[in-house]
Amino acid sequence: MRGRSHTLDALRGLAALAVVMWHWRHFGYDGTVAGHIDVAQFPASHALRFFYEQGGKAVSLFFVISGFVFYWLYARRVASAGIGPQEFALLRFSRLYPLHLATLLFVAALQPLYLSATGSYFIYAYNDAKHFVLNLFFASFWGAQVDESFNGPSWSISIEVLLYAIFFGMVRFVSPGFRGALLGIAAGIAALVLYRPLGHGLCGFFAGGCAQLVHERLQRRWSSAVWAATIVAWCVTVGFSLAPEKVPAPLQVPWMYFVLFPLTVLSAALLGDMQPDAGKRVAWLGDISYASYLIHFPLQLTMALAAAMLGWTVSVSSGTTLVAFFVTLIALSLLSYHRFEMPVQGWIRARYAKITTASGVAS
């Protein structure tokens, strides 16, 4: 694969927006109480119903995409000691933490104002000192929490951080190939009994890793017939997935993690191989996917607080409000990515390089 895959970038960006669409239901809450959510009242409900009802599953797709990308970019380098634990941790910290901290502080400042104005927090009830500290250290969903807190969607980032550490150990000390990935899936299945969020993350991440290893082998034995067969398999899989009665309830989660999402990511990667410009025009959505994912709840909180202070309500059925929200979110995400995330990331990595050079340690 090239230095980046436009199709995977586009898929990641669309997945982030699917989660945002699913969270449109937040405007139907009474404080932290969901009440009755009727998606038929949402804007363009016939066309967007799938995203209103199923968009939350895109978080699981994120785990699979992450596994694919990390096996592609890091597995061999980590296994051969080409990249050490400190450098790996720095790369992830510099990419994830600045925006995570900024949105955490923003929500921590606004939630007390919303509480004062309405008598209740907005959506997430646990905004105390304990949960702030957990969020501060990326540990908001490691098992010590009561529930989601502050910038609630960041729970999946908390799980991702654990996945990165497990991935590093697995490829360094076990295998960067199928043996390590399958062991990771086995650990995920076991973890489903002990702590489901981590189990889901492990299953998705290492299933994505398996998809990338399959992709490597398909590249070596490339043929249009193989590509066509993969796409047909994906279409059949999607067809079954859109008809829930065809997938028995006990099999729906395994079907999603081990069939539907890995095939989706693999097909996107193969499409990018065959058509290098496919998805190029919307690949920028992948660049801002982290921002749109982390900023959408603070933006919702801002809107809800402004409405409460003015005596208004944010209507879940207003198409104008929905369009204005997404336009604002994308604009803020672009601004965040280009003017905040990338500059701060570059500064952190450059500063680390100077420190390690000065101390005689290779970065």
Buried (B, 14 or more C-beta within 10 A) or exposed (E): BEEBBBBBBBBBBBBBBBBBBBBBBBBBBEBEEEEEBEBEEBBEBEEBEEBBBBBBBBBBBBBBBBBBBBBBBBBBBBBEEEBBEEBBBBBBBBBBBBBBBBBBBBBBEBBEBBBEBBEBBBBBBBBEEEBBEBBBEBBBBBEEBEEBBBBBBBBBBBBBBBBBEBBBBBBBEBBBBBEBBBBBBEBBEEBBEEBEBBBBBBBBBBBBBBBBBBBBEBEEEEEEEBBEEBBEBBEEBBEBBEEEEEBEEEEEBBBBBBBBBBBBBBBBBBBBBEEEEBBBEBBBBBBBBBBBBBBBBBBBBBBBBEBBEEEEEBBBBBEEBBEEBBEBBBEBBBBBBEEBBBEBBEEBBEEBBEEBEEEEEEB
